């Protein structure tokens, strides 16, 4: 292990800040999270600075992932890219959707690098 626990915590906290800025900023964020920020009772852009601060959001509701429009999850910076939607089997109700842009391509490229010629 090359990182100390404090360095790992700092890296995680920085990742949280970057993610919050990306998704909640009206210039870059997804319509869902920009809209959700107005209902939270606090400003995530100012008040979420660390992993520990994520508890301010409460529980993520599964029903948020049910139904559409699925583009509400796409950040503005990616809005013109093609999206792919993966759905659950719906065994606990209406299927839940997961929207991806390039995730599966990145996964396949990384997998390909691990295969012998």
KAVEN-V858286 format. One record per residue. N is the residue number from 1. PSI is psi in degrees with one decimal (999 if undefined). OMEGA is omega in radians with two decimals (999 if undefined). BURIAL is + if it has 24 or more other C-alpha atoms within 12 Angstrom, else -. Layout:
# KAVEN-V858286
n	psi	omega	burial
N	PSI	OMEGA	BURIAL
N	PSI	OMEGA	BURIAL
This chain:
# KAVEN-V858286
n	psi	omega	burial
1	127.6	-3.06	-
2	-12.7	-3.13	-
3	147.4	2.98	-
4	160.9	3.07	-
5	-37.2	3.13	-
6	-39.9	3.11	-
7	-39.8	3.10	-
8	-41.8	3.12	-
9	-43.5	3.12	-
10	-40.2	3.12	-
11	-42.7	3.11	-
12	-44.9	3.12	-
13	-39.5	3.10	-
14	-40.0	3.11	-
15	-41.4	3.10	-
16	-47.4	3.14	+
17	-44.1	3.14	+
18	-43.5	-3.13	-
19	-43.8	3.12	+
20	-44.9	3.13	+
21	-41.4	-3.12	+
22	-49.3	-3.00	+
23	-26.2	-3.07	+
24	-13.2	3.11	+
25	126.1	-3.13	+
26	-23.1	3.14	-
27	-28.3	-3.04	-
28	-18.6	-2.94	-
29	168.7	3.08	+
30	147.7	3.13	+
31	-36.9	-3.13	+
32	-52.7	-3.05	+
33	-34.9	3.08	+
34	-42.1	3.09	+
35	-40.1	-3.14	-
36	-33.2	-3.12	+
37	-31.7	-3.13	+
38	-16.5	-3.10	-
39	-6.0	-2.96	-
40	-27.8	-3.07	-
41	6.1	3.03	-
42	162.0	-3.13	-
43	105.0	-3.12	-
44	-33.1	-3.12	+
45	-27.3	-3.12	+
46	-29.6	-2.97	-
47	-11.4	3.11	-
48	104.7	-3.07	+
49	-11.0	-3.05	+
50	169.3	3.08	+
51	-40.9	-3.13	-
52	-30.3	-3.14	-
53	-15.2	-3.13	-
54	-21.9	3.12	-
55	-19.1	3.12	-
56	-25.5	-3.11	-
57	-21.0	-3.03	-
58	-164.1	-3.09	-
59	143.2	3.02	-
60	130.2	-3.10	-
61	122.3	3.11	-
62	-36.3	-3.09	-
63	-20.5	3.08	-
64	-27.8	-3.10	-
65	0.4	-3.11	+
66	135.7	3.10	+
67	-172.5	-3.05	-
68	-171.0	-0.02	-
69	140.0	-3.08	-
70	-21.3	3.14	+
71	-10.8	3.09	+
72	-17.5	3.14	+
73	-8.9	-3.03	+
74	120.5	3.09	+
75	150.7	-3.10	+
76	-38.9	-3.10	-
77	-18.0	-3.13	-
78	5.4	-2.99	-
79	-24.1	-3.13	-
80	2.0	3.12	-
81	151.8	3.06	-
82	144.0	3.10	-
83	158.2	3.09	-
84	139.7	-3.09	-
85	126.1	3.05	+
86	133.9	-3.13	-
87	149.8	3.02	-
88	171.8	-3.14	-
89	-10.5	3.12	-
90	24.3	-3.10	-
91	-18.7	3.13	-
92	20.1	-3.14	-
93	-153.9	3.11	-
94	135.1	-3.14	-
95	148.0	3.05	-
96	146.2	-3.10	+
97	144.6	3.02	+
98	125.4	-3.12	+
99	132.8	3.09	+
100	157.0	3.09	+
101	-72.0	-3.11	-
102	7.0	-3.05	-
103	-50.4	-3.06	-
104	-33.3	3.10	-
105	-43.6	3.11	-
106	-44.1	3.12	-
107	-45.7	-3.13	-
108	-38.9	3.12	-
109	-43.1	3.11	-
110	-40.4	3.12	-
111	-43.5	-3.12	-
112	-37.9	-3.14	-
113	-20.8	-3.11	-
114	-6.6	-3.11	-
115	143.9	3.04	-
116	156.9	-3.13	-
117	999	999	-
